[in-house]
Amino acid sequence: MKYFLPLFCSIFLGCGVFDSYDKDSRGYYPKYNHSCGPIALSKALKVNSSQISREIQDYNSLSKKVLSLFNKEGICITWPSEVKKICEKYGYEIISINNASDLNKSKDVAIILVHEEFNIYSYHWIAFPFDDINFYGDKTVVDIIFLIKKL
């Protein structure tokens, strides 16, 4: 019986149950500070990425916790709804646009979600105009563009 629970967890829940990222003394995942979501938001909003990381983790996303049971990297996901909440918290309006060519490097700031074509594990948040939109070169697919404007 003492081997049943670990076996059950590893088969049905994945290795994330036994191999997860450590939390700090305040209950935050320091690993998340270095994730693309907090970093892109930090660049766009000019706010420390550690602060943004903690604020996003305060939303206590159940979906991230569940995903991290299967793969510990699930804890490093930043959902579009979290990007919107952070931008709104800092006094920005979010405008969804469809085409990156509508962005002006000299006056626009945007948070953009991209992924590599044919690779569902490669989603990455970037900050425009600070990062290259073609993060994956010719294989870059733009999924979401959030133009942010100060209210």
C-alpha positions, -999 to +999 in steps of 0.1 A: +000+000+000+028+025+007+039+022-029+004+026-043+001+064-039+034+073-055+027+049-083-008+062-088+004+098-088+032+092-113+009+073-137-021+095-135-008+129-125+027+129-140+061+135-125+053+171-115+039+157-083+074+146-073+095+171-093+083+206-088+099+240-085+107+252-050+088+281-034+105+308-014+098+316+022+068+338+011+052+310-010+063+324-044+080+305-072+113+323-079+116+304-112+086+323-125+105+356-121+125+345-152+096+335-173+087+353-205+054+367-192+068+387-163+098+398-183+078+411-213+054+429-189+084+444-170+098+458-203+065+472-215+054+486-182+088+496-168+081+476-135+104+451-118+098+416-132+100+401-097+072+424-085+050+415-116+058+378-110+045+380-074+014+399-085+006+373-111+012+344-086-012+362-062-040+355-087-035+318-076-042+302-110-056+267-104-051+258-140-013+264-137-012+243-106-030+214-123-008+217-154+023+217-132+013+182-119+020+169-153+050+191-161+067+215-136+071+241-164+033+246-162+039+269-132+058+293-156+028+299-179+013+334-181-022+334-194-036+363-215-061+371-188-032+376-164-014+399-188-047+420-191-051+421-153-015+433-148-018+460-175-051+472-161-037+473-126-009+496-137-034+519-155-032+507-190-059+501-215-056+469-236-065+470-273-064+437-292-052+441-327-049+415-354-018+426-374+017+433-362+022+456-392-002+480-376+023+486-348+045+517-349+080+512-334+083+549-325+050+553-305+034+519-297+041+494-269+025+460-271+027+426-254+026+398-280+022+361-277+041+341-304+048+304-309+069+284-333+050+269-362+041+233-356+053+234-320+027+237-293+053+238-266+070+270-278+046+298-267+065+330-257+055+365-246+075+394-261+074+431-256+072+453-286+093+473-296+119+460-272+120+424-286+120+410-321+086+399-332+102+372-353+113+353-321+114+320-340+126+334-373+106+324-403+086+299-382+072+326-359+034+326-356+018+356-339-011+345-317-022+376-297-013+412-299-022+435-269-015+471-277-012+489-244-021+525-239-018+546-207-052+557-194 
